[in-house]
Amino acid sequence: MAYGRDLLTTYDKGTISVAHGSRVVRGQDVFWLDVQSCDSLMIGDISATIAAVDASSLTTIELAAPWCGETAEDVTYLIRFDAPSRFPGYMGHADA
């Protein structure tokens, strides 16, 4: 049973900007509180693994590898909450 809020599987509010070859993604009108390391960022059909979210602002993401797509400014996107640590049975998961 879930307590407090519904389980989210994706996030797509606001817009983002990222330069080709950069590992830094900046968001506009976003609040990435629930984003975790190893979740996926998608712009169109290009996907990248998220390394970290700037906890001080919750509007900047660091990618695990440089962005291989074209430079994108103020575009729509999708974050998939698919990090292995989110799922029971993950080796690093601690049962409470």
Sequence and secondary structure as in RCSB ss.txt:
>XXXX:A:sequence
MAYGRDLLTTYDKGTISVAHGSRVVRGQDVFWLDVQSCDSLMIGDISATIAAVDASSLTTIELAAPWCGETAEDV
TYLIRFDAPSRFPGYMGHADA
>XXXX:A:secstr
   SS    EE  SEEEE TT SEEEEES   TT  TT EEEETTEEEEEEEE TTTSSEEEESS   S  EEEE
  EEE   GGGSTT TT    
